[in-house]
Amino acid sequence: MGAKPNKPTIRSKCWKLLLEVHHVSAQEYISLVKQGKPQEYNKIRNDTFRTLATDRKFLDVVEEDSLIRVLCAFAWSTQATSVQDTDVWFTYVQGMNVLAAPFLYTMTEMEAFYSYSNFIKNCCPLYVQPTLRGVHCGIKLLEECLCEIDVELYNYLKSKRLSAELYAFPSVLTICACTPPLDQVMQLWDFLLAWGIHLNIICIIAQLYLIRDELMSHASPMKLLRIFPDLDANKVIRETIRMVKLLPDELYDLLVRHPYDPSVAEKIGW
């Protein structure tokens, strides 16, 4: 249903396997699309036209109408849906448009809908709550992890009154999908979907580490962090694998669970 649906690729097949997408129904998807505008429609439209708006490759492959349909269909599919025995429920919130973008870039629209749905529901349901509590927990855990991994950099950023809330919010919210170039985002997501999106928090710390010297020598490091440098997936993944070994088991356990376990918020004081 998109302008230029991608042909099946190894990446799209692997992502569907990793996300356990075993059911894809054209009839079901079309029926959701035909329901029209959900309650969240205006919020969706306010975001879709801005999605990766400067990325020519993305815009050449994915039409805004495709993104709107996927987000509207997801909204309809989760009406009055909640996670059992929790207060987790689904609606449209900031950032969900960007999280859908990598799926639409690498898959057909229908495959993207089912993959995106499983991703949101199973991998990061707390990232799309009205309070964005999973995102805020991720930001708090980022600072705790940075303190363990590089206390000197942590203290320097603190001395400049730079909290992770200021420089890392977009990267946590979008699982780094907001940092170009898109081909590097896709490579990073290969890693995150295989090993767990909780590692995105360490990937952001790895990006800080790659410009550590510049940050430590800059009188106003926020000038460097307003827009993160272009993503280099191989370097980020290599540093992430090194850094994760430095975390205490208890902190790593909280990191693993923070995108989906509501109890983590209380444990870390959020």
C-alpha positions in Angstrom: 0.0 0.0 0.0 3.1 2.3 0.1 4.5 4.1 -3.0 7.6 1.8 -3.3 7.1 -1.3 -1.2 10.4 -2.9 -0.5 11.0 -6.5 -1.8 11.6 -9.1 0.9 15.2 -8.8 2.2 17.3 -10.8 4.6 16.9 -7.9 7.1 13.1 -7.9 6.9 13.0 -11.6 7.3 15.3 -11.6 10.3 13.5 -8.7 12.0 10.2 -10.6 11.7 11.8 -13.7 13.2 13.4 -11.8 16.1 10.0 -10.1 16.8 8.1 -13.4 16.5 5.9 -12.1 13.7 4.1 -15.3 12.8 0.8 -13.9 11.7 0.3 -11.4 8.8 -3.2 -10.9 7.4 -3.9 -8.5 4.6 -7.6 -8.8 5.3 -7.1 -7.9 9.0 -4.8 -4.9 8.2 -7.1 -3.5 5.5 -10.1 -3.8 7.9 -8.2 -1.7 10.5 -7.2 0.9 7.9 -10.9 1.1 6.7 -12.0 2.1 10.2 -10.7 5.6 9.3 -9.5 8.2 11.7 -8.9 7.1 15.3 -9.2 9.4 18.3 -5.5 10.0 18.1 -5.5 11.0 14.4 -4.7 14.7 14.9 -1.7 13.9 17.1 -0.5 11.4 14.4 -0.9 13.9 11.6 1.0 16.5 13.7 4.0 14.2 13.7 4.1 12.2 10.5 5.1 15.0 8.1 8.2 15.6 10.3 9.3 12.0 10.4 13.0 11.8 9.2 12.1 14.9 7.1 15.7 15.6 6.1 16.5 12.0 5.1 16.2 11.8 1.3 16.5 8.0 1.2 13.6 7.5 3.6 11.4 10.0 1.8 12.1 8.3 -1.5 11.0 5.0 -0.1 8.2 5.7 2.4 5.2 7.9 1.7 3.7 9.8 4.6 0.3 8.2 3.8 1.9 4.8 4.5 3.1 6.0 7.9 -0.3 7.4 8.8 -2.0 4.2 7.9 0.3 2.1 10.0 0.0 4.4 13.0 -3.8 4.7 12.7 -4.2 0.9 12.3 -2.1 0.4 15.4 -4.3 2.8 17.3 -7.4 0.9 16.3 -5.8 -2.5 17.0 -5.0 -1.4 20.6 -8.3 0.3 21.5 -8.9 -0.6 25.2 -6.0 -2.9 25.1 -3.7 -3.2 28.2 -1.0 -5.4 29.4 -2.4 -8.1 31.7 -2.1 -7.3 35.5 -0.5 -3.9 34.9 -1.6 -0.3 34.3 0.1 -0.4 30.9 -2.1 0.6 28.0 -1.6 1.9 24.5 -2.3 5.2 22.8 -0.4 7.4 20.5 2.5 9.4 22.0 5.4 11.4 20.8 8.1 9.4 19.1 5.9 6.5 17.9 6.2 7.9 14.3 10.0 7.7 14.3 9.9 4.2 15.8 7.7 3.0 12.9 10.0 4.5 10.3 12.7 1.8 10.2 10.1 -0.9 9.7 8.5 0.9 6.8 11.9 1.6 5.3 12.8 -2.1 5.2 9.5 -3.9 4.8 6.2 -3.7 3.0 3.6 -1.7 4.7 1.6 -4.7 6.0 4.7 -6.4 7.3 5.8 -3.2 8.9 2.5 -2.9 10.7 2.7 -6.4 12.3 6.4 -6.0 13.1 5.9 -2.5 14.6 3.0 -3.8 16.7 5.0 -6.7 18.2 7.9 -4.3 18.8 5.8 -1.8 20.7 3.8 -4.4 22.7 6.6 -6.8 23.6 9.9 -4.8 23.5 9.1 -1.3 24.8 5.5 -0.9 26.0 6.6 1.5 28.7 8.2 3.8 26.1 4.8 4.6 24.7 2.8 5.3 27.9 1.3 8.8 28.3 3.9 9.7 30.9 6.8 8.1 28.8 7.8 6.4 32.0 10.0 3.9 30.2 11.9 6.7 28.5 12.4 8.6 31.7 13.6 5.4 33.5 16.0 4.8 30.6 17.4 8.3 31.0 17.8 7.8 34.7 19.5 4.5 34.1 21.7 6.1 31.5 23.2 8.4 34.1 23.7 5.5 36.6 25.4 3.4 33.8 27.6 6.3 32.7 28.7 6.8 36.4 29.8 3.1 36.5 31.4 3.1 33.0 33.2 6.5 33.0 32.9 8.4 36.3 35.2 11.2 35.1 33.0 12.0 32.1 29.9 11.6 34.3 31.3 14.1 36.8 32.4 16.5 34.1 28.9 16.6 32.5 27.4 17.1 36.0 29.7 20.0 36.7 28.4 21.6 33.5 24.8 21.0 34.8 24.2 18.6 31.9 21.7 15.9 32.8 20.9 13.0 30.4 17.4 14.5 30.2 18.9 17.4 28.3 21.1 15.6 25.8 19.8 12.1 25.5 16.0 12.3 25.5 15.6 12.1 21.7 18.0 9.1 21.4 16.3 7.2 24.2 12.8 8.0 22.9 13.5 6.9 19.4 15.9 4.1 20.1 18.5 6.2 18.2 16.4 6.3 15.1 16.6 10.1 15.2 20.4 10.1 14.5 21.4 9.9 10.9 22.4 8.3 8.6 19.5 5.8 8.2 21.6 3.0 6.9 23.6 3.1 10.2 20.4 3.2 12.2 19.3 0.0 10.5 22.6 -1.7 11.3 22.3 -0.6 14.9 18.7 -1.9 15.1 19.9 -5.3 13.7 22.0 -5.5 16.9 19.4 -4.2 19.2 16.6 -6.4 18.0 18.9 -9.4 18.3 20.3 -8.7 21.8 17.6 -6.4 23.4 16.7 -2.8 23.0 17.7 -2.1 26.6 21.2 -1.9 25.1 20.3 1.3 23.4 21.0 3.1 26.7 24.6 1.8 26.5 24.8 2.6 22.8 24.1 6.3 23.7 26.9 6.2 26.2 29.1 4.7 23.5 28.3 7.7 21.3 29.4 10.0 24.1 32.6 8.0 24.5 33.4 8.4 20.8 33.5 12.2 21.3 34.9 12.0 24.9 38.0 14.1 24.2 36.0 16.8 22.6 33.5 16.9 25.4 36.1 16.9 28.2 38.0 19.8 26.5 35.0 21.9 25.6 33.9 24.7 27.8 30.3 24.3 26.7 29.8 20.6 25.9 26.1 21.0 25.3 27.0 22.7 22.0 28.4 19.3 20.9 25.4 17.4 22.2 22.6 19.5 20.8 22.9 17.3 17.7 24.7 14.0 18.1 27.5 13.3 15.5 26.5 11.0 12.6 26.0 7.4 13.8 28.8 4.9 13.2 27.1 1.6 14.0 30.2 -0.6 14.0 32.0 1.6 16.5 29.0 2.1 18.7 28.3 -1.7 18.8 31.9 -2.4 19.6 32.0 0.0 22.5 28.6 -1.1 23.8 29.8 -4.7 24.0 32.9 -3.6 25.9 31.0 -1.3 28.3 28.1 -3.6 29.2 30.6 -5.9 30.9 31.5 -3.1 33.3 28.0 -2.9 34.8 27.1 -4.5 38.1 24.6 -7.4 37.8 21.8 -5.5 39.7 22.1 -2.4 37.5 22.2 -4.5 34.3 19.0 -6.4 35.5 17.2 -3.0 35.9 18.4 -1.9 32.5 17.1 -5.1 30.8 13.7 -4.8 32.4 13.1 -1.0 32.2 11.3 -1.0 28.8 8.6 -3.3 29.9 8.6 -3.9 33.7 6.6 -1.2 35.6 8.3 -2.1 38.9 11.7 -0.7 37.7 10.4 2.9 38.1 9.9 2.5 41.8 13.2 0.7 42.3 15.2 3.6 40.7 13.1 6.3 42.3 11.2 7.6 39.4 
